[in-house]
């Protein structure tokens, strides 16, 4: 198999359904909740998750910010 870059080096435009599904399952989000939090129309979000539409750079950053914040909070709770 070819070289697989780690997440930091993956082209931001390649954020795909699997990664988002993995994250939102991990944190227990539903598509309606995600669409509300990210302020993306639910139908639009579904099209983007399935790859029929592309995420805008700002949307990708919002998704990453959302999940990094969640991770930070979870890690802080585990330390306590």
C-alpha positions as CSV (number, residue, x, y, z in Angstrom):
1,X,0.0,0.0,0.0
2,X,1.0,3.6,-0.6
3,X,2.1,6.1,2.0
4,X,-0.7,7.2,4.3
5,X,-0.1,10.7,5.8
6,X,-1.2,11.3,9.3
7,X,-4.2,13.6,9.9
8,X,-2.2,16.7,10.1
9,X,-0.9,16.3,6.6
10,X,-4.1,15.3,4.9
11,X,-5.4,17.8,2.4
12,X,-8.2,19.7,4.2
13,X,-10.4,19.2,1.1
14,X,-10.2,15.4,1.6
15,X,-12.2,15.5,4.9
16,X,-14.7,12.8,4.1
17,X,-17.8,11.0,5.3
18,X,-15.9,8.3,7.2
19,X,-13.9,10.8,9.4
20,X,-16.9,12.9,10.2
21,X,-19.1,9.9,10.9
22,X,-16.4,8.5,13.2
23,X,-16.2,11.8,15.0
24,X,-19.8,12.3,15.4
25,X,-20.5,8.8,16.5
26,X,-17.6,9.0,19.0
27,X,-19.2,12.2,20.5
28,X,-22.8,11.0,20.1
29,X,-23.9,13.7,17.7
30,X,-26.8,13.2,15.2
31,X,-26.8,14.9,11.8
32,X,-29.6,17.3,12.9
33,X,-27.5,18.3,15.9
34,X,-24.3,18.7,13.9
35,X,-26.1,20.8,11.3
36,X,-27.4,23.1,14.1
37,X,-24.0,23.4,15.8
38,X,-22.2,24.0,12.5
39,X,-24.9,26.2,11.1
40,X,-25.1,24.1,7.9
41,X,-28.5,23.2,6.4
42,X,-29.2,19.6,7.3
43,X,-29.9,18.5,3.7
44,X,-26.7,20.3,2.6
45,X,-24.8,18.6,5.4
46,X,-26.0,15.1,4.4
47,X,-25.0,15.8,0.8
48,X,-21.5,16.9,2.0
49,X,-21.1,13.9,4.3
50,X,-21.9,11.5,1.4
51,X,-19.5,13.3,-0.8
52,X,-22.0,14.7,-3.4
53,X,-21.1,18.2,-2.4
54,X,-17.8,19.6,-1.1
55,X,-17.2,21.2,2.3
56,X,-16.1,24.8,2.4
57,X,-12.8,25.4,4.2
58,X,-14.6,27.3,6.9
59,X,-17.0,24.4,7.5
60,X,-14.1,22.0,7.8
61,X,-12.4,24.2,10.3
62,X,-15.6,24.5,12.3
63,X,-15.9,20.7,12.4
64,X,-12.4,20.3,13.5
65,X,-12.7,23.1,16.1
66,X,-15.9,21.5,17.4
67,X,-14.3,18.1,17.9
68,X,-11.0,19.4,19.3
69,X,-12.9,21.4,21.9
70,X,-14.9,18.2,22.8
71,X,-11.7,16.2,23.1
72,X,-10.1,18.8,25.4
73,X,-13.2,18.8,27.6
74,X,-13.2,15.0,27.8
75,X,-9.5,14.9,28.6
76,X,-9.9,17.5,31.4
77,X,-12.7,15.4,32.9
78,X,-10.7,12.3,32.8
79,X,-7.8,14.0,34.7
80,X,-10.1,15.0,37.6
